[in-house]
Amino acid sequence: MSNISYINGVYCNHQNAKVSINDRGYHFGDAVYEVIFYNNGVFYDYEGHITRLYKSLKMIDIKFHISKQQLKIIIKNLIRINRVEFGSIYIQVSRGIAERNHSYFKLNSKPILTMTISKKINNINDNIKGVKAITIVDNRWSRPDIKTTQLLPNVLAKTYANEKNAYEGIFIDHEGYVTEGSSSNIWIINKNNEILTREIDGKILSGITRKTISQFAKNNNFKMLEKKFTKEEMLNSREVFLTSASSFVTPIIEIDNIKIGNGIIGKTSIELRNLYFKNFN
Ligand code: PDD
């Protein structure tokens, strides 16, 4: 079965799914996006992701006229047509098509909605492996709280991490505090058994998985604080893990060649990962 994508009202084969050379997303990264995970009839954190999509659109002033209900119909159609059992859906809305000009003042362009599906092998019940990470200076613009497609520093950070045989690049701000991963939020469990993740202070994306996991942590009587921590605190912590829509809860066992908690996956990370899956299955 071929891979069917969606572009502005049309369902088409992947190879025919083309956007205009004048799409502002292509020119300027003038677009926002979401990634939603799907497993056998269940979307993970659907409401959270869709609500954030509309919030991002509002934050960069894109006037999008497709309703949440219409969006859901398209998403469900794509899942059905592509016969997806396990995988993710990528949703992007750009400001639209216009001759290249930085300003969108009085532009009246029509937003372009595109969606693609990525089918995956269900590996939820496999033995989870911990991953390695490296740290890198956070050199992003001052609005990483908006989920735009303008991701060049993230792209470079992830590639640099992969070159160093690591899974994730963790951004460190100019004061030595951890902000987030190139495509994830970062958490630690410190020596006092407190679970820490940076507060929503405009310097990180307000992760949807992050929100769900903090709720689980609170409901399950873990000591949970939304508070920033330094790179040193992270390197000296009992456990480190990352969260995202595509990596769920993934333990990090080594950062900058330093082993975290003796390089063994921590039990709290596993407990939270299991709670996450249990919630949706
Ligand atoms: N990225 N921080 C950044 C910079 C991210 O790109 C992501 C997600 C997250 C986690 O957010 P959420 O839990 O809502 O997925 C945090 C997605 C998965 C991506 O770009 O593919």
Boltz pocket constraint, residues with backbone or C-beta under 6 A from the ligand:
constraints:
  - pocket:
      binder: B
      contacts: [[A, 35], [A, 144], [A, 154], [A, 180], [A, 181], [A, 182], [A, 183], [A, 184], [A, 185], [A, 205], [A, 206], [A, 207], [A, 208], [A, 209], [A, 210], [A, 243], [A, 244], [A, 245], [A, 246]]
      max_distance: 6.0
